[in-house]
Amino acid sequence: MTGNTRPLSNLDPAIAARLKRSVDGLIPAIAQQHDTGEVLMLGWMDDEALHRTLTTGRCTYWSRSREEYWVKGDTSGHVQHVKSVALDCDADTILVKVDQVGPACHTGTRTCFDSDELPLSG
């Protein structure tokens, strides 16, 4: 990821000061269905993606592979309408409660976590 790819952020400096980012400036963002608690997906946000999410009411993520912002649903129509955004106790993970329209996973399933359950031992 190049430092010149991402623009300076308009994120509130008080929020930005609280965030604990990875070395590449990203924070994992968990999308959860607001009314059922269903965990839908994990994406990555930087300060600007979080700013856009907070101000537009739509989830914006940073694509690590394409090195660009993407708004969930802009190409698929499977929009995430933001209901609330919270930081965990360490301020190193974001929880975005959404109203998911259609599947959340790029494979076409409702959630990214429903097709590869690992066996428990013991």
N, C-alpha and C positions, 0 to 999 in steps of 0.2 A: 504494500500500500504506500503510495507516495504522499508525502506531506502536503503537496500542492493540489491534490485531487479534491480534498474537502475544503469548503469555504469556512471562513471564520463563523462562529456560531452567534446567534442572537439569544441564546439561552440566558435566562436570568442569572446574573453572577452569583447570587446567594445560593441558587440551586447548584450551579456548576461547581462552586467551592466545596460542596458536600460530597460530590461523586468520587468514587474510587474506581478508576478506569484500569483496564489492562494496559500493558506496555504499548499496544497499538492504538490506545485511546478509546477503546470500545467497552461497552457494558452489556452483559446478557439481559435480554428483555423477554420475559415470559408473558405470553398472551393467554388469558383465561376467560372463558365464557362467564359473563358477569352474574347471570341468574342461576346457573347450575354448578359452577365451580370447576367445570371440565377444563383441564389443561389442554390448550390447542396446539401451541407451537412455541419454539424459542427462536428469536431473531437477535440481531445485534444492533445497538444504537450507539452513536456518538452524541456529543452535546447538541449538534444541529438537528439530528434525527429526533432527539427527545424534544427539542424546542418545537419542531414541526408537528410532532404528535400532540403536544400540549396545546398548540394554538390552532390546529386545523380540525381536531376531533377525529382524525384518521391516523392509523398507525403507519409511521414512516420508519424504515429500517435502513441499515447500511449493509450492502452486499459485499462481503469480503472477497468473493471470487470476481465480481464485475467491477469492484471499487466504485460503486455509485449508490445513490439513494434510490429506494423504491418504496412506493406506497402500496400497501397490501390492497389488492383488488383493482388496481388501475388497469391491468391487462386481463385478469381473469373474471372480474366482476364480483369476486369473493371478498367483499369489503369487511374491514374491522372498524366498527363505530366505537370510539373510545368512551367508556363510562367513568373510569377513574384510573389514576396512575399513582403508584406508591413505590417508595424505595424500601428495601429490606433494612434490617437493623445495622448492617455494616455499610450501607449506601453503595454496595457493589453489584446489586441486581435490581432490575426494574420489574415490577408487576403491573401489567396493563390489563385491566378488566374491560372486556369488549362485548359488543353484540356482533357476533360473527354471522355474516351472510354467506351461506353455502359452505363448502369445504374450506378448512384452514390449510391443509397440507397440499403441497404442489403435486402430490400423487393422486389427488382427487378424493382423499378420505377426509372425514370430519376433523380428525386430529392427527398430528404427526406421531402420536404415541399409542396407536391402537393395533398395530400389525406385527410387532416384534417383541412380545413379552418374553422376558428371560425366565428360565426355571429357577425356583428357589430350592436350595438344598437344606437339608436338616429336618 
